């Protein structure tokens, strides 16, 4: 085995030990209750350590670089360069450090580190009640060297694992995590390139942006193109906790000055959205929520609705409208397909200004057990509307739903990726999973996109009532098992 591989394994084992020790320390503190408290606490400390390590690099590489923070507030001073503990440490962190970070004022330009720090820490608090345990946690974090690339990579892997665990602990609050195989497939088919601006207006913990960065910087890409890609990434997230976790996630993946904003991306007029247009949107906006009247007023009267999915779809259309290469991959609930009321009007507008070229029917339970709402992905681009292709991703054989122990896998998209036809979608043909519908047929239906696969023999019209009732009973039993599993986890979850 090569020394390099041994080194990587040693790094991973050491960092896993750091994380395990950190969790053990936080479990002892009365101010932290579960992963929903512990991961954000660890995240902001990791963020400050990573930020300080990167600043140290810049000081060595960039002549005349001026640190963002005064010496007193730099990690190297109060964390690694001091042994202050107990109440004095709590007084410093709660009374001086965090207020200082919240009060930073930058230029207002995207990527200004002062503005980034101020936004990250605007709603961040130290939840630990013991200054002695906080000192022990700081000492664990201090063992991570973010200036070492293998260390940064290993920590990024562990961090995303913790995000998944946090999603599992969050239950209904876990909407900010999208399965990585689904993210990767959407990014690969939309195919953003260096030099294009890429936005996720409901960025959560940054999964789409990180996958887009990886996609655009793979292969023969120059250092200047990598910097160009970083500068072209945009993220917007409404909720403070996913925003903090997303900032940390981007930083761990080498995106050190992201244009990542904490706000409700729907609380912006469509005219303003168009002016700040982008080339590519990749997103999984929240389903089933409702927006207040002031937010709805940002949208044309004939298209107003409280449903977040419809508002996001309109906002996304406006964001890519002015780009000649504007295109989008967006996850939507089934209601977006079958609604022929206000939703029908919005789909008519979509198909009059864009080419909705592909509807990807996802298998049931992609987000189970956190939501059982059936989901789809829409792919559209600037251009004249042509026929709409539908592709049905089947559930794994013998399975009706995904679980935490048996999640979605990338291999399940392999056949669709082969069928897709590249960026030009060349050579597509109908098969048992793919079919084509003329735009005129969709218009005549009132823009109903909830169309069943005509090639599937087990469609409802070909099955007996006895079979259908038996399947409904089995589905109800499966749902009951999922709910019972979730109830047991809630009742007996040990952290």
Secondary structure, DSSP 8 states (H G I E B T S, - for coil): --HHHHHHHHHHHHHHHHHHHHHHHHHT-TT--SHHHHHHHHHHHHHHHHHHHHHHHHHHHSTT---SS-GGGSHHHHTSS----HHHHHHHIIIIIHHHHHT----SSTT-HHHHHHHHTTT-------HHHHHHHHHHHTT--TTSHHHHHHHHHHHHHHHHHHHHHHGGG-TT---HHHHHHHHHHH---TTS-EEETT-TTSHHHHHHHHHHTSSS--HHHHHHHHHHEEEEESSHHHHHHHHHHHHHTT-TT-EEEES-TTSS-HHHHHHT--SEEEE---SS-B--HHHHTTS-GGG--SBHHHHHHHHHHHHHTT-TT-EEEEEEEHHHHH--SHHHHHHHHHHHHEEEEEEEE--TTTTTTT----EEEEEEEES----EEEEE----TT-SS--SSS---GGGGHHHHHHH-TTTTTT----SSEEEE-HHHHHHTTS------TT-TTSGGGS-HHHHHHHHHHHHHHHHHHHHHHHHHHHH---
